[in-house]
Amino acid sequence: MAKGLRLEELQVYQVAMEIGDIVWNIVIKWEYFEKRTLGAQLANASDSIALNISEGYGRFHYKENKNFCYYSRGSAKETLTGIRKAESRGLVSDEDFKLLEEKLELFFRLIYGYINSIGNTNSLGE
């Protein structure tokens, strides 16, 4: 990881932002009951992926940054479960389901690498 990299330049953050937007665009089309139940939790979980990366990035200590990355990873797992539930209930198209699965797989690869880089002498100037 390059020293002094801005949050917006982190690929893991960019992918997390995409996931939240994809989920939002799916859930916003659902009927009231689906939005209020699974939809709200799914949207919150998917938004938490990027929000936790951002909060951790803004912390002054690398251990706190890592902790927020673990929270982000947990939110991504919750999002994956939610989108699987939505797919089994016929609320998401096969195309959108596949896209989200692929984005989440990419996110998991990136977050593991990012977590491992945090605290190294050449990561984020820490």
N, CA, C and O atoms as a GROMACS GRO file, in nm:
protein
  504
    1MET      N    1   0.085  -0.117   0.000
    1MET     CA    2   0.000   0.000   0.000
    1MET      C    3   0.089   0.123   0.000
    1MET      O    4   0.186   0.132   0.076
    2ALA      N    5   0.057   0.216  -0.085
    2ALA     CA    6   0.138   0.337  -0.098
    2ALA      C    7   0.119   0.428   0.022
    2ALA      O    8   0.010   0.442   0.076
    3LYS      N    9   0.229   0.488   0.063
    3LYS     CA   10   0.225   0.580   0.177
    3LYS      C   11   0.141   0.702   0.141
    3LYS      O   12   0.152   0.758   0.032
    4GLY      N   13   0.055   0.742   0.236
    4GLY     CA   14  -0.026   0.860   0.217
    4GLY      C   15  -0.144   0.844   0.123
    4GLY      O   16  -0.200   0.943   0.077
    5LEU      N   17  -0.184   0.721   0.094
    5LEU     CA   18  -0.297   0.696   0.005
    5LEU      C   19  -0.425   0.751   0.067
    5LEU      O   20  -0.453   0.728   0.185
    6ARG      N   21  -0.502   0.823  -0.013
    6ARG     CA   22  -0.631   0.877   0.034
    6ARG      C   23  -0.734   0.765   0.038
    6ARG      O   24  -0.726   0.668  -0.037
    7LEU      N   25  -0.832   0.780   0.127
    7LEU     CA   26  -0.938   0.681   0.142
    7LEU      C   27  -1.003   0.648   0.008
    7LEU      O   28  -1.022   0.531  -0.025
    8GLU      N   29  -1.036   0.752  -0.069
    8GLU     CA   30  -1.106   0.734  -0.196
    8GLU      C   31  -1.022   0.658  -0.300
    8GLU      O   32  -1.076   0.610  -0.399
    9GLU      N   33  -0.893   0.648  -0.276
    9GLU     CA   34  -0.804   0.576  -0.368
    9GLU      C   35  -0.791   0.428  -0.334
    9GLU      O   36  -0.737   0.351  -0.414
   10LEU      N   37  -0.839   0.388  -0.219
   10LEU     CA   38  -0.832   0.248  -0.180
   10LEU      C   39  -0.933   0.167  -0.260
   10LEU      O   40  -1.052   0.197  -0.259
   11GLN      N   41  -0.886   0.064  -0.328
   11GLN     CA   42  -0.975  -0.019  -0.409
   11GLN      C   43  -1.080  -0.087  -0.322
   11GLN      O   44  -1.195  -0.100  -0.363
   12VAL      N   45  -1.043  -0.130  -0.203
   12VAL     CA   46  -1.137  -0.196  -0.114
   12VAL      C   47  -1.252  -0.101  -0.078
   12VAL      O   48  -1.367  -0.144  -0.069
   13TYR      N   49  -1.222   0.025  -0.059
   13TYR     CA   50  -1.324   0.125  -0.029
   13TYR      C   51  -1.413   0.148  -0.152
   13TYR      O   52  -1.535   0.158  -0.138
   14GLN      N   53  -1.354   0.157  -0.269
   14GLN     CA   54  -1.430   0.178  -0.392
   14GLN      C   55  -1.529   0.064  -0.416
   14GLN      O   56  -1.644   0.089  -0.451
   15VAL      N   57  -1.484  -0.060  -0.397
   15VAL     CA   58  -1.571  -0.176  -0.416
   15VAL      C   59  -1.683  -0.175  -0.310
   15VAL      O   60  -1.798  -0.206  -0.341
   16ALA      N   61  -1.648  -0.140  -0.188
   16ALA     CA   62  -1.749  -0.132  -0.081
   16ALA      C   63  -1.856  -0.029  -0.115
   16ALA      O   64  -1.975  -0.053  -0.092
   17MET      N   65  -1.815   0.085  -0.169
   17MET     CA   66  -1.911   0.187  -0.209
   17MET      C   67  -2.003   0.134  -0.320
   17MET      O   68  -2.124   0.160  -0.319
   18GLU      N   69  -1.947   0.063  -0.415
   18GLU     CA   70  -2.027   0.005  -0.524
   18GLU      C   71  -2.130  -0.092  -0.470
   18GLU      O   72  -2.246  -0.090  -0.513
   19ILE      N   73  -2.090  -0.178  -0.377
   19ILE     CA   74  -2.182  -0.277  -0.321
   19ILE      C   75  -2.301  -0.207  -0.257
   19ILE      O   76  -2.416  -0.246  -0.281
   20GLY      N   77  -2.276  -0.105  -0.178
   20GLY     CA   78  -2.386  -0.032  -0.115
   20GLY      C   79  -2.482   0.029  -0.216
   20GLY      O   80  -2.603   0.026  -0.198
   21ASP      N   81  -2.426   0.085  -0.323
   21ASP     CA   82  -2.511   0.146  -0.426
   21ASP      C   83  -2.591   0.042  -0.504
   21ASP      O   84  -2.707   0.065  -0.537
   22ILE      N   85  -2.531  -0.073  -0.533
   22ILE     CA   86  -2.603  -0.180  -0.604
   22ILE      C   87  -2.720  -0.228  -0.519
   22ILE      O   88  -2.832  -0.242  -0.569
   23VAL      N   89  -2.694  -0.254  -0.391
   23VAL     CA   90  -2.800  -0.300  -0.301
   23VAL      C   91  -2.911  -0.195  -0.292
   23VAL      O   92  -3.029  -0.229  -0.300
   24TRP      N   93  -2.873  -0.070  -0.275
   24TRP     CA   94  -2.973   0.038  -0.266
   24TRP      C   95  -3.064   0.036  -0.390
   24TRP      O   96  -3.186   0.045  -0.377
   25ASN      N   97  -3.004   0.027  -0.507
   25ASN     CA   98  -3.081   0.030  -0.632
   25ASN      C   99  -3.172  -0.091  -0.648
   25ASN      O  100  -3.272  -0.084  -0.720
   26ILE      N  101  -3.138  -0.200  -0.583
   26ILE     CA  102  -3.225  -0.319  -0.585
   26ILE      C  103  -3.340  -0.299  -0.486
   26ILE      O  104  -3.457  -0.315  -0.522
   27VAL      N  105  -3.307  -0.265  -0.363
   27VAL     CA  106  -3.406  -0.258  -0.255
   27VAL      C  107  -3.508  -0.147  -0.277
   27VAL      O  108  -3.625  -0.161  -0.241
   28ILE      N  109  -3.465  -0.037  -0.335
   28ILE     CA  110  -3.554   0.078  -0.353
   28ILE      C  111  -3.677   0.043  -0.438
   28ILE      O  112  -3.779   0.111  -0.431
   29LYS      N  113  -3.667  -0.061  -0.518
   29LYS     CA  114  -3.776  -0.103  -0.608
   29LYS      C  115  -3.874  -0.199  -0.542
   29LYS      O  116  -3.979  -0.230  -0.599
   30TRP      N  117  -3.842  -0.247  -0.423
   30TRP     CA  118  -3.925  -0.347  -0.358
   30TRP      C  119  -4.053  -0.284  -0.302
   30TRP      O  120  -4.062  -0.163  -0.284
   31GLU      N  121  -4.150  -0.370  -0.276
   31GLU     CA  122  -4.275  -0.328  -0.211
   31GLU      C  123  -4.247  -0.295  -0.065
   31GLU      O  124  -4.142  -0.328  -0.011
   32TYR      N  125  -4.344  -0.230  -0.001
   32TYR     CA  126  -4.328  -0.180   0.136
   32TYR      C  127  -4.283  -0.289   0.233
   32TYR      O  128  -4.185  -0.270   0.305
   33PHE      N  129  -4.353  -0.401   0.238
   33PHE     CA  130  -4.321  -0.505   0.335
   33PHE      C  131  -4.178  -0.555   0.318
   33PHE      O  132  -4.105  -0.568   0.416
   34GLU      N  133  -4.137  -0.582   0.196
   34GLU     CA  134  -4.003  -0.632   0.169
   34GLU      C  135  -3.897  -0.528   0.205
   34GLU      O  136  -3.792  -0.562   0.260
   35LYS      N  137  -3.926  -0.401   0.175
   35LYS     CA  138  -3.833  -0.293   0.212
   35LYS      C  139  -3.818  -0.282   0.363
   35LYS      O  140  -3.708  -0.269   0.415
   36ARG      N  141  -3.932  -0.288   0.432
   36ARG     CA  142  -3.932  -0.265   0.577
   36ARG      C  143  -3.866  -0.379   0.653
   36ARG      O  144  -3.811  -0.357   0.761
   37THR      N  145  -3.872  -0.498   0.601
   37THR     CA  146  -3.817  -0.613   0.672
   37THR      C  147  -3.674  -0.640   0.625
   37THR      O  148  -3.579  -0.584   0.680
   38LEU      N  149  -3.659  -0.722   0.527
   38LEU     CA  150  -3.526  -0.759   0.477
   38LEU      C  151  -3.455  -0.641   0.412
   38LEU      O  152  -3.334  -0.626   0.428
   39GLY      N  153  -3.527  -0.559   0.341
   39GLY     CA  154  -3.466  -0.450   0.266
   39GLY      C  155  -3.390  -0.350   0.351
   39GLY      O  156  -3.277  -0.313   0.318
   40ALA      N  157  -3.450  -0.306   0.460
   40ALA     CA  158  -3.384  -0.208   0.547
   40ALA      C  159  -3.256  -0.265   0.607
   40ALA      O  160  -3.154  -0.197   0.612
   41GLN      N  161  -3.262  -0.390   0.653
   41GLN     CA  162  -3.144  -0.450   0.713
   41GLN      C  163  -3.035  -0.473   0.608
   41GLN      O  164  -2.917  -0.453   0.636
   42LEU      N  165  -3.075  -0.514   0.488
   42LEU     CA  166  -2.979  -0.536   0.381
   42LEU      C  167  -2.912  -0.405   0.338
   42LEU      O  168  -2.791  -0.401   0.317
   43ALA      N  169  -2.991  -0.300   0.326
   43ALA     CA  170  -2.934  -0.170   0.289
   43ALA      C  171  -2.840  -0.119   0.397
   43ALA      O  172  -2.732  -0.066   0.366
   44ASN      N  173  -2.878  -0.134   0.523
   44ASN     CA  174  -2.791  -0.091   0.633
   44ASN      C  175  -2.661  -0.170   0.635
   44ASN      O  176  -2.553  -0.112   0.651
   45ALA      N  177  -2.671  -0.301   0.620
   45ALA     CA  178  -2.551  -0.385   0.622
   45ALA      C  179  -2.457  -0.350   0.507
   45ALA      O  180  -2.336  -0.339   0.526
   46SER      N  181  -2.512  -0.333   0.388
   46SER     CA  182  -2.427  -0.303   0.272
   46SER      C  183  -2.363  -0.165   0.282
   46SER      O  184  -2.249  -0.147   0.240
   47ASP      N  185  -2.435  -0.069   0.338
   47ASP     CA  186  -2.376   0.064   0.358
   47ASP      C  187  -2.268   0.060   0.467
   47ASP      O  188  -2.170   0.134   0.459
   48SER      N  189  -2.286  -0.025   0.566
   48SER     CA  190  -2.188  -0.037   0.675
   48SER      C  191  -2.052  -0.088   0.626
   48SER      O  192  -1.951  -0.064   0.692
   49ILE      N  193  -2.049  -0.155   0.515
   49ILE     CA  194  -1.922  -0.206   0.463
   49ILE      C  195  -1.826  -0.088   0.441
   49ILE      O  196  -1.716  -0.086   0.495
   50ALA      N  197  -1.868   0.009   0.362
   50ALA     CA  198  -1.783   0.126   0.333
   50ALA      C  199  -1.773   0.218   0.454
   50ALA      O  200  -1.666   0.275   0.479
   51LEU      N  201  -1.881   0.234   0.528
   51LEU     CA  202  -1.879   0.324   0.643
   51LEU      C  203  -1.777   0.280   0.748
   51LEU      O  204  -1.708   0.364   0.806
   52ASN      N  205  -1.766   0.151   0.771
   52ASN     CA  206  -1.669   0.103   0.869
   52ASN      C  207  -1.526   0.116   0.819
   52ASN      O  208  -1.436   0.146   0.898
   53ILE      N  209  -1.503   0.095   0.691
   53ILE     CA  210  -1.368   0.117   0.636
   53ILE      C  211  -1.331   0.263   0.656
   53ILE      O  212  -1.219   0.295   0.697
   54SER      N  213  -1.424   0.351   0.627
   54SER     CA  214  -1.400   0.494   0.641
   54SER      C  215  -1.372   0.533   0.785
   54SER      O  216  -1.279   0.609   0.812
   55GLU      N  217  -1.451   0.481   0.878
   55GLU     CA  218  -1.429   0.516   1.018
   55GLU      C  219  -1.294   0.465   1.066
   55GLU      O  220  -1.222   0.536   1.136
   56GLY      N  221  -1.260   0.343   1.030
   56GLY     CA  222  -1.130   0.289   1.069
   56GLY      C  223  -1.014   0.368   1.010
   56GLY      O  224  -0.913   0.391   1.077
   57TYR      N  225  -1.030   0.409   0.887
   57TYR     CA  226  -0.926   0.488   0.819
   57TYR      C  227  -0.903   0.620   0.892
   57TYR      O  228  -0.790   0.670   0.897
   58GLY      N  229  -1.008   0.675   0.948
   58GLY     CA  230  -0.997   0.802   1.018
   58GLY      C  231  -0.945   0.792   1.160
   58GLY      O  232  -0.922   0.894   1.225
   59ARG      N  233  -0.926   0.672   1.208
   59ARG     CA  234  -0.874   0.654   1.344
   59ARG      C  235  -0.723   0.675   1.344
   59ARG      O  236  -0.657   0.660   1.240
   60PHE      N  237  -0.670   0.709   1.458
   60PHE     CA  238  -0.527   0.742   1.468
   60PHE      C  239  -0.439   0.622   1.499
   60PHE      O  240  -0.317   0.634   1.493
   61HIS      N  241  -0.495   0.511   1.530
   61HIS     CA  242  -0.415   0.395   1.566
   61HIS      C  243  -0.450   0.278   1.475
   61HIS      O  244  -0.567   0.253   1.447
   62TYR      N  245  -0.348   0.208   1.431
   62TYR     CA  246  -0.371   0.101   1.333
   62TYR      C  247  -0.457  -0.012   1.390
   62TYR      O  248  -0.529  -0.077   1.314
   63LYS      N  249  -0.450  -0.038   1.522
   63LYS     CA  250  -0.534  -0.144   1.579
   63LYS      C  251  -0.682  -0.110   1.568
   63LYS      O  252  -0.764  -0.198   1.542
   64GLU      N  253  -0.717   0.017   1.587
   64GLU     CA  254  -0.856   0.058   1.569
   64GLU      C  255  -0.897   0.046   1.423
   64GLU      O  256  -1.009   0.002   1.394
   65ASN      N  257  -0.808   0.083   1.332
   65ASN     CA  258  -0.837   0.070   1.190
   65ASN      C  259  -0.868  -0.076   1.157
   65ASN      O  260  -0.965  -0.105   1.087
   66LYS      N  261  -0.785  -0.168   1.207
   66LYS     CA  262  -0.810  -0.311   1.182
   66LYS      C  263  -0.944  -0.354   1.238
   66LYS      O  264  -1.019  -0.426   1.172
   67ASN      N  265  -0.976  -0.310   1.360
   67ASN     CA  266  -1.105  -0.348   1.420
   67ASN      C  267  -1.222  -0.306   1.333
   67ASN      O  268  -1.316  -0.383   1.314
   68PHE      N  269  -1.217  -0.185   1.280
   68PHE     CA  270  -1.326  -0.140   1.194
   68PHE      C  271  -1.330  -0.217   1.062
   68PHE      O  272  -1.436  -0.234   1.003
   69CYS      N  273  -1.214  -0.263   1.016
   69CYS     CA  274  -1.212  -0.348   0.897
   69CYS      C  275  -1.278  -0.483   0.926
   69CYS      O  276  -1.344  -0.540   0.839
   70TYR      N  277  -1.259  -0.533   1.047
   70TYR     CA  278  -1.328  -0.658   1.084
   70TYR      C  279  -1.479  -0.636   1.088
   70TYR      O  280  -1.555  -0.722   1.047
   71TYR      N  281  -1.522  -0.520   1.139
   71TYR     CA  282  -1.665  -0.488   1.138
   71TYR      C  283  -1.716  -0.481   0.994
   71TYR      O  284  -1.825  -0.529   0.963
   72SER      N  285  -1.636  -0.420   0.908
   72SER     CA  286  -1.672  -0.409   0.767
   72SER      C  287  -1.689  -0.548   0.705
   72SER      O  288  -1.785  -0.573   0.632
   73ARG      N  289  -1.595  -0.635   0.734
   73ARG     CA  290  -1.602  -0.772   0.683
   73ARG      C  291  -1.728  -0.841   0.734
   73ARG      O  292  -1.794  -0.912   0.658
   74GLY      N  293  -1.763  -0.820   0.861
   74GLY     CA  294  -1.886  -0.877   0.916
   74GLY      C  295  -2.009  -0.824   0.845
   74GLY      O  296  -2.103  -0.899   0.818
   75SER      N  297  -2.010  -0.695   0.815
   75SER     CA  298  -2.122  -0.637   0.741
   75SER      C  299  -2.132  -0.694   0.600
   75SER      O  300  -2.242  -0.712   0.547
   76ALA      N  301  -2.018  -0.724   0.540
   76ALA     CA  302  -2.018  -0.786   0.407
   76ALA      C  303  -2.075  -0.927   0.413
   76ALA      O  304  -2.149  -0.968   0.323
   77LYS      N  305  -2.043  -1.001   0.519
   77LYS     CA  306  -2.100  -1.136   0.536
   77LYS      C  307  -2.251  -1.125   0.556
   77LYS      O  308  -2.327  -1.206   0.501
   78GLU      N  309  -2.295  -1.027   0.634
   78GLU     CA  310  -2.439  -1.005   0.654
   78GLU      C  311  -2.506  -0.970   0.521
   78GLU      O  312  -2.616  -1.017   0.493
   79THR      N  313  -2.441  -0.887   0.441
   79THR     CA  314  -2.494  -0.850   0.310
   79THR      C  315  -2.507  -0.973   0.220
   79THR      O  316  -2.607  -0.989   0.151
   80LEU      N  317  -2.407  -1.059   0.222
   80LEU     CA  318  -2.411  -1.181   0.142
   80LEU      C  319  -2.529  -1.269   0.183
   80LEU      O  320  -2.600  -1.323   0.097
   81THR      N  321  -2.549  -1.284   0.311
   81THR     CA  322  -2.663  -1.363   0.360
   81THR      C  323  -2.795  -1.297   0.319
   81THR      O  324  -2.888  -1.366   0.276
   82GLY      N  325  -2.803  -1.166   0.332
   82GLY     CA  326  -2.924  -1.094   0.295
   82GLY      C  327  -2.958  -1.106   0.148
   82GLY      O  328  -3.074  -1.124   0.111
   83ILE      N  329  -2.856  -1.097   0.065
   83ILE     CA  330  -2.882  -1.106  -0.079
   83ILE      C  331  -2.919  -1.250  -0.119
   83ILE      O  332  -2.994  -1.272  -0.213
   84ARG      N  333  -2.866  -1.346  -0.045
   84ARG     CA  334  -2.906  -1.486  -0.069
   84ARG      C  335  -3.052  -1.507  -0.030
   84ARG      O  336  -3.126  -1.576  -0.099
   85LYS      N  337  -3.093  -1.447   0.082
   85LYS     CA  338  -3.234  -1.455   0.123
   85LYS      C  339  -3.323  -1.387   0.018
   85LYS      O  340  -3.429  -1.439  -0.019
   86ALA      N  341  -3.280  -1.271  -0.029
   86ALA     CA  342  -3.358  -1.199  -0.130
   86ALA      C  343  -3.370  -1.281  -0.258
   86ALA      O  344  -3.476  -1.284  -0.321
   87GLU      N  345  -3.264  -1.346  -0.295
   87GLU     CA  346  -3.265  -1.429  -0.417
   87GLU      C  347  -3.360  -1.547  -0.400
   87GLU      O  348  -3.437  -1.579  -0.491
   88SER      N  349  -3.355  -1.613  -0.285
   88SER     CA  350  -3.442  -1.729  -0.261
   88SER      C  351  -3.589  -1.690  -0.253
   88SER      O  352  -3.677  -1.773  -0.274
   89ARG      N  353  -3.616  -1.562  -0.223
   89ARG     CA  354  -3.754  -1.513  -0.214
   89ARG      C  355  -3.801  -1.445  -0.342
   89ARG      O  356  -3.910  -1.389  -0.348
   90GLY      N  357  -3.717  -1.452  -0.444
   90GLY     CA  358  -3.755  -1.395  -0.574
   90GLY      C  359  -3.753  -1.244  -0.578
   90GLY      O  360  -3.822  -1.183  -0.660
   91LEU      N  361  -3.674  -1.180  -0.491
   91LEU     CA  362  -3.669  -1.035  -0.484
   91LEU      C  363  -3.556  -0.973  -0.564
   91LEU      O  364  -3.551  -0.851  -0.581
   92VAL      N  365  -3.467  -1.055  -0.614
   92VAL     CA  366  -3.352  -1.004  -0.689
   92VAL      C  367  -3.333  -1.089  -0.814
   92VAL      O  368  -3.350  -1.211  -0.811
   93SER      N  369  -3.298  -1.025  -0.923
   93SER     CA  370  -3.278  -1.097  -1.048
   93SER      C  371  -3.151  -1.182  -1.040
   93SER      O  372  -3.062  -1.155  -0.959
   94ASP      N  373  -3.144  -1.283  -1.124
   94ASP     CA  374  -3.024  -1.367  -1.129
   94ASP      C  375  -2.901  -1.283  -1.164
   94ASP      O  376  -2.793  -1.306  -1.111
   95GLU      N  377  -2.920  -1.187  -1.254
   95GLU     CA  378  -2.809  -1.100  -1.296
   95GLU      C  379  -2.757  -1.015  -1.179
   95GLU      O  380  -2.636  -1.007  -1.157
   96ASP      N  381  -2.848  -0.953  -1.105
   96ASP     CA  382  -2.807  -0.871  -0.991
   96ASP      C  383  -2.746  -0.957  -0.880
   96ASP      O  384  -2.649  -0.917  -0.816
   97PHE      N  385  -2.802  -1.075  -0.859
   97PHE     CA  386  -2.748  -1.166  -0.758
   97PHE      C  387  -2.605  -1.205  -0.792
   97PHE      O  388  -2.517  -1.200  -0.706
   98LYS      N  389  -2.582  -1.242  -0.916
   98LYS     CA  390  -2.448  -1.282  -0.959
   98LYS      C  391  -2.350  -1.164  -0.948
   98LYS      O  392  -2.237  -1.182  -0.902
   99LEU      N  393  -2.394  -1.046  -0.988
   99LEU     CA  394  -2.309  -0.926  -0.978
   99LEU      C  395  -2.268  -0.901  -0.834
   99LEU      O  396  -2.151  -0.875  -0.806
  100LEU      N  397  -2.364  -0.906  -0.742
  100LEU     CA  398  -2.334  -0.882  -0.601
  100LEU      C  399  -2.244  -0.990  -0.543
  100LEU      O  400  -2.153  -0.959  -0.465
  101GLU      N  401  -2.267  -1.114  -0.579
  101GLU     CA  402  -2.179  -1.221  -0.531
  101GLU      C  403  -2.035  -1.198  -0.576
  101GLU      O  404  -1.941  -1.214  -0.499
  102GLU      N  405  -2.019  -1.159  -0.703
  102GLU     CA  406  -1.885  -1.132  -0.755
  102GLU      C  407  -1.820  -1.012  -0.686
  102GLU      O  408  -1.702  -1.016  -0.653
  103LYS      N  409  -1.897  -0.906  -0.665
  103LYS     CA  410  -1.844  -0.787  -0.596
  103LYS      C  411  -1.805  -0.820  -0.452
  103LYS      O  412  -1.702  -0.773  -0.403
  104LEU      N  413  -1.885  -0.902  -0.386
  104LEU     CA  414  -1.854  -0.940  -0.249
  104LEU      C  415  -1.731  -1.031  -0.243
  104LEU      O  416  -1.649  -1.018  -0.152
  105GLU      N  417  -1.718  -1.122  -0.338
  105GLU     CA  418  -1.597  -1.206  -0.344
  105GLU      C  419  -1.473  -1.119  -0.361
  105GLU      O  420  -1.372  -1.141  -0.294
  106LEU      N  421  -1.481  -1.022  -0.449
  106LEU     CA  422  -1.369  -0.929  -0.469
  106LEU      C  423  -1.342  -0.852  -0.340
  106LEU      O  424  -1.227  -0.837  -0.300
  107PHE      N  425  -1.447  -0.804  -0.276
  107PHE     CA  426  -1.431  -0.730  -0.152
  107PHE      C  427  -1.358  -0.814  -0.048
  107PHE      O  428  -1.266  -0.765   0.017
  108PHE      N  429  -1.396  -0.941  -0.032
  108PHE     CA  430  -1.332  -1.025   0.069
  108PHE      C  431  -1.183  -1.042   0.040
  108PHE      O  432  -1.101  -1.039   0.132
  109ARG      N  433  -1.147  -1.060  -0.085
  109ARG     CA  434  -1.004  -1.068  -0.120
  109ARG      C  435  -0.932  -0.939  -0.085
  109ARG      O  436  -0.823  -0.941  -0.028
  110LEU      N  437  -0.993  -0.826  -0.120
  110LEU     CA  438  -0.931  -0.696  -0.096
  110LEU      C  439  -0.921  -0.662   0.053
  110LEU      O  440  -0.819  -0.609   0.098
  111ILE      N  441  -1.026  -0.693   0.130
  111ILE     CA  442  -1.024  -0.657   0.272
  111ILE      C  443  -0.919  -0.737   0.346
  111ILE      O  444  -0.855  -0.684   0.438
  112TYR      N  445  -0.900  -0.864   0.310
  112TYR     CA  446  -0.796  -0.943   0.375
  112TYR      C  447  -0.658  -0.882   0.348
  112TYR      O  448  -0.576  -0.872   0.439
  113GLY      N  449  -0.634  -0.841   0.226
  113GLY     CA  450  -0.507  -0.777   0.193
  113GLY      C  451  -0.490  -0.645   0.264
  113GLY      O  452  -0.381  -0.613   0.312
  114TYR      N  453  -0.597  -0.568   0.271
  114TYR     CA  454  -0.591  -0.438   0.338
  114TYR      C  455  -0.564  -0.455   0.487
  114TYR      O  456  -0.480  -0.385   0.544
  115ILE      N  457  -0.634  -0.548   0.550
  115ILE     CA  458  -0.612  -0.574   0.693
  115ILE      C  459  -0.467  -0.612   0.718
  115ILE      O  460  -0.406  -0.565   0.813
  116ASN      N  461  -0.414  -0.699   0.633
  116ASN     CA  462  -0.274  -0.742   0.650
  116ASN      C  463  -0.175  -0.628   0.630
  116ASN      O  464  -0.064  -0.633   0.683
  117SER      N  465  -0.213  -0.527   0.554
  117SER     CA  466  -0.122  -0.415   0.528
  117SER      C  467  -0.124  -0.310   0.639
  117SER      O  468  -0.028  -0.234   0.653
  118ILE      N  469  -0.231  -0.307   0.716
  118ILE     CA  470  -0.245  -0.204   0.820
  118ILE      C  471  -0.141  -0.227   0.929
  118ILE      O  472  -0.127  -0.337   0.982
  119GLY      N  473  -0.070  -0.121   0.961
  119GLY     CA  474   0.032  -0.129   1.064
  119GLY      C  475   0.170  -0.158   1.010
  119GLY      O  476   0.268  -0.145   1.084
  120ASN      N  477   0.180  -0.196   0.883
  120ASN     CA  478   0.311  -0.215   0.822
  120ASN      C  479   0.374  -0.077   0.804
  120ASN      O  480   0.303   0.023   0.791
  121THR      N  481   0.503  -0.070   0.804
  121THR     CA  482   0.572   0.059   0.801
  121THR      C  483   0.542   0.140   0.677
  121THR      O  484   0.554   0.263   0.680
  122ASN      N  485   0.504   0.076   0.568
  122ASN     CA  486   0.479   0.152   0.445
  122ASN      C  487   0.329   0.166   0.414
  122ASN      O  488   0.294   0.198   0.300
  123SER      N  489   0.242   0.141   0.512
  123SER     CA  490   0.098   0.154   0.485
  123SER      C  491   0.043   0.280   0.550
  123SER      O  492   0.052   0.298   0.671
  124LEU      N  493  -0.014   0.366   0.468
  124LEU     CA  494  -0.085   0.485   0.513
  124LEU      C  495  -0.001   0.574   0.604
  124LEU      O  496  -0.054   0.653   0.682
  125GLY      N  497   0.129   0.560   0.595
  125GLY     CA  498   0.216   0.644   0.674
  125GLY      C  499   0.217   0.610   0.822
  125GLY      O  500   0.270   0.688   0.902
  126GLU      N  501   0.160   0.495   0.861
  126GLU     CA  502   0.154   0.458   1.004
  126GLU      C  503   0.276   0.380   1.044
  126GLU      O  504   0.288   0.340   1.160
   0.00000   0.00000   0.00000
